[in-house]
Amino acid sequence: MDTRTITRGAIAGMVGGMMMGMFAMLAMWLDGQRDTGFWTPLNLIAHTIWRGAPLDAEFSGGGLVLGGIIHMMMSMGLGAGIAVLVSRVPRLGATLGSRIVTGVMIAMTVWAVMEYVIWPLIDSAAANAFTTWILAVAHLVFGMTTPLALYALSASAGAAAQASRA
């Protein structure tokens, strides 16, 4: 595998993960159902590993750090996977539109598997506390943003390479 492709994918995944996280945190805060709020998404992610993390909107330094690290690791890994896939399968990476469709399909598949299989098995309390529609739309945001960031990184790298040849 090409390390540049993986690196660009990881960076694009970070961008997508940040957009996803911002959406989820704001949506949970604005939704106001149950005991949700701005810090809820990070707390729930952290609770999956550390049961001492709150299951609500309470600020937790440990939840912030652990939830942020876990979320970024997953986002970077998925971004790298998307980059490798669109670089290896010509039909999926042929146009920006096909890259976005690929990113959305992968992100929504990850959401469905995580929402209904993996997260409930690992930590049903955290899985049940995350508002389903917010988690789904957050994954949609990731699936659209990551390929856009990947395209921008690839385009700027291509332009820089052409400029250095001139």
C-alpha positions as CSV (number, residue, x, y, z in Angstrom):
1,M,0.0,0.0,0.0
2,D,1.1,3.5,-0.7
3,T,1.9,5.5,2.5
4,R,0.9,8.8,0.9
5,T,-2.6,7.4,0.2
6,I,-3.0,6.1,3.8
7,T,-1.6,9.4,5.2
8,R,-4.0,11.5,3.1
9,G,-6.9,9.2,4.1
10,A,-6.0,9.5,7.8
11,I,-5.9,13.3,7.5
12,A,-9.2,13.3,5.6
13,G,-10.7,11.0,8.2
14,M,-9.7,13.5,10.9
15,V,-11.4,16.3,9.0
16,G,-14.5,14.1,8.5
17,G,-14.4,13.0,12.2
18,M,-14.2,16.6,13.4
19,M,-17.2,17.6,11.3
20,M,-19.1,14.5,12.5
21,G,-18.2,15.3,16.1
22,M,-19.2,18.9,15.8
23,F,-22.5,18.0,14.3
24,A,-23.2,15.3,16.9
25,M,-22.3,17.5,19.9
26,L,-24.4,20.5,18.6
27,A,-27.3,18.3,17.7
28,M,-27.3,16.5,21.1
29,W,-27.1,19.9,22.8
30,L,-29.9,21.4,20.7
31,D,-32.1,18.3,20.7
32,G,-32.4,18.5,24.5
33,Q,-34.3,15.2,24.8
34,R,-33.6,13.0,27.8
35,D,-30.5,14.2,29.6
36,T,-28.4,15.0,26.5
37,G,-26.2,17.9,25.8
38,F,-23.0,19.1,24.2
39,W,-20.6,16.7,26.0
40,T,-22.8,13.6,25.6
41,P,-21.3,12.1,22.5
42,L,-17.7,12.2,23.8
43,N,-18.9,10.9,27.2
44,L,-20.7,8.0,25.5
45,I,-17.7,7.1,23.4
46,A,-15.5,7.2,26.4
47,H,-18.0,5.1,28.5
48,T,-17.5,2.3,26.0
49,I,-14.0,1.8,27.3
50,W,-14.2,3.5,30.8
51,R,-17.4,2.9,32.7
52,G,-16.6,5.8,34.9
53,A,-17.5,8.3,32.1
54,P,-20.9,9.9,32.5
55,L,-23.8,8.8,30.3
56,D,-25.2,12.4,30.1
57,A,-24.1,15.9,29.3
58,E,-22.0,16.4,32.4
59,F,-18.5,17.7,31.6
60,S,-15.8,15.1,32.2
61,G,-12.2,15.8,31.5
62,G,-11.5,12.0,31.2
63,G,-14.5,11.6,28.9
64,L,-13.3,14.5,26.7
65,V,-9.8,13.1,26.3
66,L,-10.6,9.4,26.0
67,G,-13.7,10.0,23.9
68,G,-11.8,12.4,21.6
69,I,-8.9,10.0,21.2
70,I,-11.1,7.0,20.4
71,H,-13.2,9.0,18.0
72,M,-10.2,10.3,16.1
73,M,-8.5,6.9,15.9
74,M,-11.7,5.4,14.4
75,S,-12.1,8.3,12.0
76,M,-8.5,8.2,10.9
77,G,-8.7,4.4,10.3
78,L,-11.9,4.7,8.4
79,G,-10.6,7.6,6.4
80,A,-7.5,5.6,5.5
81,G,-9.7,2.7,4.5
82,I,-11.8,4.9,2.2
83,A,-8.7,6.4,0.6
84,V,-7.2,2.9,-0.1
85,L,-10.5,1.7,-1.5
86,V,-11.1,4.6,-3.9
87,S,-7.4,4.5,-5.0
88,R,-7.5,0.8,-5.8
89,V,-11.0,0.4,-7.4
90,P,-11.1,2.7,-10.4
91,R,-14.9,2.8,-10.6
92,L,-15.2,4.0,-7.0
93,G,-12.6,6.8,-7.3
94,A,-13.3,7.9,-10.9
95,T,-15.1,11.1,-10.0
96,L,-15.7,13.3,-7.0
97,G,-19.3,12.2,-7.0
98,S,-18.4,8.5,-7.0
99,R,-16.0,9.1,-4.1
100,I,-18.7,10.8,-2.1
101,V,-21.2,8.0,-2.8
102,T,-18.6,5.5,-1.8
103,G,-17.8,7.4,1.4
104,V,-21.5,7.7,2.3
105,M,-22.2,4.0,1.6
106,I,-19.2,3.0,3.8
107,A,-20.1,5.4,6.6
108,M,-23.8,4.4,6.7
109,T,-22.8,0.7,6.7
110,V,-20.5,1.4,9.6
111,W,-23.3,3.2,11.4
112,A,-25.8,0.4,10.9
113,V,-23.4,-2.3,12.1
114,M,-22.2,-0.2,15.0
115,E,-25.7,1.0,16.0
116,Y,-27.4,-2.4,15.9
117,V,-24.7,-5.0,16.5
118,I,-21.3,-3.9,17.9
119,W,-22.0,-1.0,20.3
120,P,-25.0,-2.7,22.0
121,L,-22.8,-5.8,22.6
122,I,-19.9,-3.8,24.0
123,D,-21.8,-1.2,26.0
124,S,-25.6,-1.2,25.8
125,A,-26.0,1.7,28.2
126,A,-23.9,4.1,26.0
127,A,-25.5,2.7,22.8
128,N,-29.0,3.3,24.1
129,A,-28.2,6.8,25.3
130,F,-27.1,8.1,21.9
131,T,-30.0,9.5,19.9
132,T,-30.3,7.2,16.8
133,W,-31.1,9.8,14.2
134,I,-28.2,12.1,15.3
135,L,-25.7,9.2,15.1
136,A,-27.0,8.3,11.6
137,V,-26.8,11.9,10.3
138,A,-23.4,12.3,11.9
139,H,-22.1,9.3,10.0
140,L,-23.7,10.8,6.8
141,V,-21.7,14.0,7.5
142,F,-18.5,11.9,7.9
143,G,-19.3,10.0,4.7
144,M,-19.7,13.2,2.7
145,T,-16.9,15.3,4.3
146,T,-14.1,12.7,4.3
147,P,-14.0,12.1,0.5
148,L,-14.2,15.9,-0.1
149,A,-11.2,16.4,2.2
150,L,-9.4,13.5,0.5
151,Y,-10.1,15.0,-2.9
152,A,-8.8,18.4,-1.8
153,L,-5.6,16.8,-0.4
154,S,-5.1,14.8,-3.5
155,A,-5.7,17.8,-5.8
156,S,-3.4,20.0,-3.9
157,A,-0.7,17.3,-3.9
158,G,-1.1,16.9,-7.6
159,A,-0.9,20.7,-8.2
160,A,2.2,20.9,-6.0
161,A,3.9,18.0,-8.0
162,Q,3.1,19.7,-11.3
163,A,4.5,23.0,-10.1
164,S,7.7,21.3,-8.9
165,R,8.2,19.7,-12.4
166,A,7.8,23.1,-14.2
